């Protein structure tokens, strides 16, 4: 995803909040936070199921199956 895509998904205020929160972190600290956030999202994703035929059709269309 390009930088432009990130900007369109996040408001300027949200970007400022994030930058303020991570300012001064070492790479190690950032890596630990990123790993924890990735873990939480992966856990949620593993619990996600396609509940309707329309969701399945959408995925198949995206994957061009």
N, C-alpha and C positions, 0 to 999 in steps of 0.2 A: 504494500500500500504506500502511495506516495505521501510526501509531506502535505501536499495540497489536500489530499483525501482526509488526513487527520484533522486539518484545520476546519474542513467543512463539517466534520462530525462533532467537534468540540467548540463551545463558545469561547470567545476571547477571555471572558471572566474565568471559565473553568481552566483554560490553559495557564492563566496567571496564578491560579490557586495551586495547580500542580507544580509549576516551576518554583513557587515559593516553598512548597512542602519538601521538594527534593534538593533545594539549594544547599550546598555544603556536604552532601552525602558522598562517602567514598564509593568506589566501584563495588566493593564488597558489600557495603550496606545496601546499595541499590540492587545488587544481584539477589540478596536475601529477600528483599521486599518483592521483587519481580517474581522470584520462585514461589513465594507464598501466594501471590495473587494468581499466577498461572495455575497452581495446584487447586485453588478454590474453584476457578472457572472450569478446569478439566473435570473436577468432581461433579459439578453441576451438569456439565455436558454429558457425562456418562449416564445421567439419570433422565436425560431428555429422550423422548420417544416421539415418533411420528404418529399422531393419533387419527389422522384423517387421510383419505385417499388423495385429497387435493394437496396436502403437504408432500406426500410421496411423489405425486406428479410434478410438483414444483422442483423437487430435488432432481428428479430424472431429467427434467428440461434443462436445468442448469448444467448437469453433467453430460447432456446431450446423449442420453441413453434411449 
